[in-house]
Amino acid sequence: MDSLTLFGLFAVSMMLVCYAAEDRSPWFIPAFAVACALGSIYGFLQGAWPFGLVEAIWAVVAVRRWLGRRQ
């Protein structure tokens, strides 16, 4: 397993953990956004640009949800 694959595994695992824990604390929402951004970086580095694009959109959606919840 190379370092890029490990990075992708970490990013996707963090997305899963943060998404599952969102109800426990609102701070898991921006953590989910960061994990989605990492997943996006992984997708682009791997050459899977559709995955990278969708993960970037999910990161923006998560930030907007967090900002909406804070108000």
A tleap script that builds the chain and sets N, CA, C and O, in Angstrom:
source leaprc.protein.ff14SB
mol = sequence {
  NMET ASP SER LEU THR LEU PHE GLY LEU PHE
  ALA VAL SER MET MET LEU VAL CYS TYR ALA
  ALA GLU ASP ARG SER PRO TRP PHE ILE PRO
  ALA PHE ALA VAL ALA CYS ALA LEU GLY SER
  ILE TYR GLY PHE LEU GLN GLY ALA TRP PRO
  PHE GLY LEU VAL GLU ALA ILE TRP ALA VAL
  VAL ALA VAL ARG ARG TRP LEU GLY ARG ARG
  CGLN
}
set mol.1.N position { 0.861 -1.169 0.000 }
set mol.1.CA position { 0.000 0.000 0.000 }
set mol.1.C position { 0.911 1.237 0.000 }
set mol.1.O position { 1.757 1.387 0.881 }
set mol.2.N position { 0.735 2.103 -0.975 }
set mol.2.CA position { 1.576 3.294 -1.056 }
set mol.2.C position { 1.001 4.446 -0.217 }
set mol.2.O position { -0.092 4.339 0.340 }
set mol.3.N position { 1.747 5.528 -0.141 }
set mol.3.CA position { 1.354 6.639 0.729 }
set mol.3.C position { 0.087 7.334 0.231 }
set mol.3.O position { -0.707 7.813 1.041 }
set mol.4.N position { -0.114 7.396 -1.072 }
set mol.4.CA position { -1.328 8.021 -1.591 }
set mol.4.C position { -2.568 7.226 -1.198 }
set mol.4.O position { -3.591 7.807 -0.836 }
set mol.5.N position { -2.479 5.912 -1.268 }
set mol.5.CA position { -3.599 5.057 -0.870 }
set mol.5.C position { -3.879 5.188 0.623 }
set mol.5.O position { -5.039 5.223 1.034 }
set mol.6.N position { -2.840 5.258 1.427 }
set mol.6.CA position { -3.029 5.461 2.871 }
set mol.6.C position { -3.686 6.804 3.160 }
set mol.6.O position { -4.555 6.899 4.027 }
set mol.7.N position { -3.273 7.838 2.439 }
set mol.7.CA position { -3.881 9.153 2.588 }
set mol.7.C position { -5.373 9.098 2.252 }
set mol.7.O position { -6.197 9.651 2.980 }
set mol.8.N position { -5.715 8.436 1.158 }
set mol.8.CA position { -7.120 8.293 0.776 }
set mol.8.C position { -7.915 7.504 1.789 }
set mol.8.O position { -9.055 7.855 2.096 }
set mol.9.N position { -7.333 6.448 2.312 }
set mol.9.CA position { -8.004 5.655 3.339 }
set mol.9.C position { -8.258 6.494 4.583 }
set mol.9.O position { -9.338 6.427 5.171 }
set mol.10.N position { -7.268 7.284 4.985 }
set mol.10.CA position { -7.432 8.165 6.139 }
set mol.10.C position { -8.549 9.177 5.893 }
set mol.10.O position { -9.405 9.371 6.756 }
set mol.11.N position { -8.552 9.818 4.737 }
set mol.11.CA position { -9.549 10.847 4.433 }
set mol.11.C position { -10.965 10.272 4.451 }
set mol.11.O position { -11.864 10.841 5.069 }
set mol.12.N position { -11.153 9.155 3.778 }
set mol.12.CA position { -12.490 8.556 3.699 }
set mol.12.C position { -12.927 8.016 5.057 }
set mol.12.O position { -14.106 8.100 5.398 }
set mol.13.N position { -12.007 7.468 5.831 }
set mol.13.CA position { -12.340 6.982 7.176 }
set mol.13.C position { -12.767 8.137 8.081 }
set mol.13.O position { -13.720 8.013 8.850 }
set mol.14.N position { -12.053 9.258 7.982 }
set mol.14.CA position { -12.412 10.427 8.793 }
set mol.14.C position { -13.771 10.987 8.381 }
set mol.14.O position { -14.529 11.460 9.227 }
set mol.15.N position { -14.080 10.935 7.094 }
set mol.15.CA position { -15.404 11.370 6.640 }
set mol.15.C position { -16.486 10.521 7.286 }
set mol.15.O position { -17.490 11.048 7.765 }
set mol.16.N position { -16.287 9.223 7.299 }
set mol.16.CA position { -17.262 8.314 7.880 }
set mol.16.C position { -17.440 8.573 9.373 }
set mol.16.O position { -18.567 8.661 9.861 }
set mol.17.N position { -16.329 8.695 10.097 }
set mol.17.CA position { -16.386 8.918 11.547 }
set mol.17.C position { -17.071 10.247 11.865 }
set mol.17.O position { -17.937 10.310 12.737 }
set mol.18.N position { -16.684 11.295 11.164 }
set mol.18.CA position { -17.258 12.618 11.438 }
set mol.18.C position { -18.738 12.666 11.082 }
set mol.18.O position { -19.528 13.268 11.809 }
set mol.19.N position { -19.118 12.045 9.985 }
set mol.19.CA position { -20.526 12.029 9.598 }
set mol.19.C position { -21.358 11.269 10.632 }
set mol.19.O position { -22.458 11.695 10.986 }
set mol.20.N position { -20.836 10.162 11.106 }
set mol.20.CA position { -21.566 9.357 12.094 }
set mol.20.C position { -21.685 10.071 13.430 }
set mol.20.O position { -22.630 9.816 14.176 }
set mol.21.N position { -20.750 10.961 13.751 }
set mol.21.CA position { -20.729 11.624 15.059 }
set mol.21.C position { -21.317 13.034 15.034 }
set mol.21.O position { -21.227 13.748 16.033 }
set mol.22.N position { -21.913 13.449 13.923 }
set mol.22.CA position { -22.431 14.815 13.818 }
set mol.22.C position { -23.431 15.174 14.907 }
set mol.22.O position { -23.450 16.320 15.357 }
set mol.23.N position { -24.253 14.242 15.341 }
set mol.23.CA position { -25.266 14.537 16.354 }
set mol.23.C position { -24.658 14.734 17.744 }
set mol.23.O position { -25.312 15.288 18.627 }
set mol.24.N position { -23.442 14.297 17.944 }
set mol.24.CA position { -22.801 14.423 19.261 }
set mol.24.C position { -22.259 15.819 19.516 }
set mol.24.O position { -22.257 16.287 20.655 }
set mol.25.N position { -21.802 16.486 18.469 }
set mol.25.CA position { -21.246 17.832 18.613 }
set mol.25.C position { -21.282 18.530 17.261 }
set mol.25.O position { -21.018 17.905 16.234 }
set mol.26.N position { -21.608 19.825 17.251 }
set mol.26.CA position { -21.599 20.542 15.969 }
set mol.26.C position { -20.196 20.684 15.387 }
set mol.26.O position { -20.059 21.018 14.210 }
set mol.27.N position { -19.153 20.442 16.176 }
set mol.27.CA position { -17.779 20.549 15.683 }
set mol.27.C position { -17.402 19.409 14.747 }
set mol.27.O position { -16.385 19.482 14.057 }
set mol.28.N position { -18.212 18.363 14.720 }
set mol.28.CA position { -17.943 17.292 13.762 }
set mol.28.C position { -18.326 17.704 12.339 }
set mol.28.O position { -17.873 17.086 11.376 }
set mol.29.N position { -19.154 18.741 12.198 }
set mol.29.CA position { -19.526 19.197 10.852 }
set mol.29.C position { -18.334 19.843 10.143 }
set mol.29.O position { -18.040 19.467 9.009 }
set mol.30.N position { -17.622 20.819 10.776 }
set mol.30.CA position { -16.433 21.330 10.070 }
set mol.30.C position { -15.330 20.278 9.937 }
set mol.30.O position { -14.546 20.316 8.989 }
set mol.31.N position { -15.269 19.346 10.880 }
set mol.31.CA position { -14.292 18.257 10.738 }
set mol.31.C position { -14.648 17.400 9.525 }
set mol.31.O position { -13.759 16.932 8.815 }
set mol.32.N position { -15.937 17.194 9.287 }
set mol.32.CA position { -16.388 16.474 8.104 }
set mol.32.C position { -16.012 17.244 6.842 }
set mol.32.O position { -15.608 16.651 5.841 }
set mol.33.N position { -16.148 18.578 6.896 }
set mol.33.CA position { -15.777 19.406 5.745 }
set mol.33.C position { -14.283 19.276 5.434 }
set mol.33.O position { -13.892 19.176 4.271 }
set mol.34.N position { -13.465 19.280 6.467 }
set mol.34.CA position { -12.020 19.119 6.267 }
set mol.34.C position { -11.722 17.737 5.687 }
set mol.34.O position { -10.903 17.604 4.778 }
set mol.35.N position { -12.386 16.718 6.212 }
set mol.35.CA position { -12.180 15.362 5.698 }
set mol.35.C position { -12.614 15.267 4.230 }
set mol.35.O position { -11.968 14.581 3.438 }
set mol.36.N position { -13.697 15.949 3.868 }
set mol.36.CA position { -14.134 15.964 2.466 }
set mol.36.C position { -13.103 16.674 1.589 }
set mol.36.O position { -12.833 16.242 0.469 }
set mol.37.N position { -12.532 17.760 2.101 }
set mol.37.CA position { -11.488 18.458 1.346 }
set mol.37.C position { -10.275 17.557 1.144 }
set mol.37.O position { -9.677 17.543 0.068 }
set mol.38.N position { -9.915 16.805 2.181 }
set mol.38.CA position { -8.809 15.848 2.037 }
set mol.38.C position { -9.160 14.769 1.019 }
set mol.38.O position { -8.315 14.361 0.222 }
set mol.39.N position { -10.406 14.310 1.049 }
set mol.39.CA position { -10.854 13.331 0.066 }
set mol.39.C position { -10.810 13.894 -1.343 }
set mol.39.O position { -10.489 13.182 -2.294 }
set mol.40.N position { -11.131 15.175 -1.476 }
set mol.40.CA position { -11.059 15.828 -2.773 }
set mol.40.C position { -9.619 15.893 -3.276 }
set mol.40.O position { -9.342 15.610 -4.442 }
set mol.41.N position { -8.720 16.265 -2.393 }
set mol.41.CA position { -7.304 16.302 -2.767 }
set mol.41.C position { -6.844 14.915 -3.207 }
set mol.41.O position { -6.138 14.773 -4.205 }
set mol.42.N position { -7.246 13.907 -2.461 }
set mol.42.CA position { -6.893 12.535 -2.816 }
set mol.42.C position { -7.418 12.179 -4.213 }
set mol.42.O position { -6.698 11.608 -5.031 }
set mol.43.N position { -8.677 12.525 -4.467 }
set mol.43.CA position { -9.257 12.212 -5.775 }
set mol.43.C position { -8.499 12.851 -6.919 }
set mol.43.O position { -8.237 12.209 -7.937 }
set mol.44.N position { -8.144 14.124 -6.751 }
set mol.44.CA position { -7.397 14.801 -7.815 }
set mol.44.C position { -5.986 14.234 -7.962 }
set mol.44.O position { -5.495 14.072 -9.080 }
set mol.45.N position { -5.328 13.930 -6.833 }
set mol.45.CA position { -3.981 13.360 -6.914 }
set mol.45.C position { -3.984 11.977 -7.565 }
set mol.45.O position { -3.045 11.601 -8.266 }
set mol.46.N position { -5.045 11.242 -7.320 }
set mol.46.CA position { -5.146 9.896 -7.880 }
set mol.46.C position { -5.509 9.930 -9.362 }
set mol.46.O position { -5.284 8.962 -10.089 }
set mol.47.N position { -6.063 11.038 -9.795 }
set mol.47.CA position { -6.492 11.142 -11.187 }
set mol.47.C position { -7.965 10.892 -11.386 }
set mol.47.O position { -8.448 10.861 -12.518 }
set mol.48.N position { -8.683 10.714 -10.296 }
set mol.48.CA position { -10.128 10.502 -10.363 }
set mol.48.C position { -10.816 11.846 -10.136 }
set mol.48.O position { -11.387 12.087 -9.072 }
set mol.49.N position { -10.757 12.721 -11.147 }
set mol.49.CA position { -11.259 14.080 -10.970 }
set mol.49.C position { -12.753 14.155 -10.675 }
set mol.49.O position { -13.151 15.084 -9.971 }
set mol.50.N position { -13.621 13.248 -11.157 }
set mol.50.CA position { -15.030 13.349 -10.748 }
set mol.50.C position { -15.192 13.157 -9.232 }
set mol.50.O position { -15.989 13.852 -8.602 }
set mol.51.N position { -14.441 12.220 -8.652 }
set mol.51.CA position { -14.481 12.006 -7.207 }
set mol.51.C position { -13.972 13.249 -6.487 }
set mol.51.O position { -14.572 13.690 -5.507 }
set mol.52.N position { -12.866 13.815 -6.970 }
set mol.52.CA position { -12.319 15.022 -6.364 }
set mol.52.C position { -13.288 16.179 -6.420 }
set mol.52.O position { -13.405 16.938 -5.459 }
set mol.53.N position { -13.983 16.325 -7.532 }
set mol.53.CA position { -14.954 17.408 -7.683 }
set mol.53.C position { -16.141 17.234 -6.740 }
set mol.53.O position { -16.560 18.189 -6.086 }
set mol.54.N position { -16.677 16.040 -6.669 }
set mol.54.CA position { -17.829 15.786 -5.793 }
set mol.54.C position { -17.448 15.973 -4.329 }
set mol.54.O position { -18.233 16.524 -3.557 }
set mol.55.N position { -16.283 15.536 -3.941 }
set mol.55.CA position { -15.845 15.723 -2.553 }
set mol.55.C position { -15.635 17.203 -2.236 }
set mol.55.O position { -15.902 17.630 -1.113 }
set mol.56.N position { -15.170 17.981 -3.189 }
set mol.56.CA position { -15.026 19.419 -2.979 }
set mol.56.C position { -16.400 20.062 -2.761 }
set mol.56.O position { -16.552 20.938 -1.910 }
set mol.57.N position { -17.388 19.626 -3.530 }
set mol.57.CA position { -18.752 20.139 -3.349 }
set mol.57.C position { -19.277 19.756 -1.981 }
set mol.57.O position { -19.902 20.580 -1.312 }
set mol.58.N position { -19.039 18.510 -1.541 }
set mol.58.CA position { -19.477 18.082 -0.210 }
set mol.58.C position { -18.825 18.927 0.878 }
set mol.58.O position { -19.460 19.230 1.887 }
set mol.59.N position { -17.572 19.309 0.686 }
set mol.59.CA position { -16.887 20.155 1.669 }
set mol.59.C position { -17.588 21.502 1.782 }
set mol.59.O position { -17.786 22.008 2.886 }
set mol.60.N position { -17.961 22.084 0.651 }
set mol.60.CA position { -18.672 23.374 0.666 }
set mol.60.C position { -20.039 23.218 1.323 }
set mol.60.O position { -20.441 24.068 2.117 }
set mol.61.N position { -20.747 22.161 1.007 }
set mol.61.CA position { -22.062 21.915 1.611 }
set mol.61.C position { -21.937 21.783 3.132 }
set mol.61.O position { -22.758 22.327 3.871 }
set mol.62.N position { -20.924 21.072 3.595 }
set mol.62.CA position { -20.732 20.889 5.040 }
set mol.62.C position { -20.416 22.209 5.733 }
set mol.62.O position { -20.914 22.467 6.829 }
set mol.63.N position { -19.594 23.047 5.107 }
set mol.63.CA position { -19.288 24.356 5.709 }
set mol.63.C position { -20.548 25.200 5.778 }
set mol.63.O position { -20.787 25.865 6.787 }
set mol.64.N position { -21.351 25.188 4.739 }
set mol.64.CA position { -22.603 25.961 4.754 }
set mol.64.C position { -23.563 25.429 5.819 }
set mol.64.O position { -24.244 26.217 6.476 }
set mol.65.N position { -23.628 24.116 6.001 }
set mol.65.CA position { -24.484 23.545 7.050 }
set mol.65.C position { -24.002 23.979 8.409 }
set mol.65.O position { -24.809 24.323 9.272 }
set mol.66.N position { -22.694 23.971 8.618 }
set mol.66.CA position { -22.134 24.385 9.909 }
set mol.66.C position { -22.413 25.849 10.177 }
set mol.66.O position { -22.802 26.206 11.289 }
set mol.67.N position { -22.224 26.701 9.188 }
set mol.67.CA position { -22.501 28.119 9.371 }
set mol.67.C position { -23.991 28.363 9.635 }
set mol.67.O position { -24.346 29.222 10.442 }
set mol.68.N position { -24.852 27.616 8.960 }
set mol.68.CA position { -26.289 27.746 9.202 }
set mol.68.C position { -26.687 27.279 10.590 }
set mol.68.O position { -27.589 27.854 11.199 }
set mol.69.N position { -26.043 26.265 11.091 }
set mol.69.CA position { -26.358 25.752 12.419 }
set mol.69.C position { -25.869 26.685 13.508 }
set mol.69.O position { -26.454 26.727 14.591 }
set mol.70.N position { -24.805 27.438 13.243 }
set mol.70.CA position { -24.253 28.356 14.236 }
set mol.70.C position { -25.145 29.570 14.453 }
set mol.70.O position { -25.107 30.188 15.516 }
set mol.71.N position { -25.955 29.917 13.438 }
set mol.71.CA position { -26.777 31.119 13.553 }
set mol.71.C position { -27.982 30.906 14.379 }
set mol.71.O position { -28.773 31.831 14.566 }
savepdb mol mol.pdb
quit
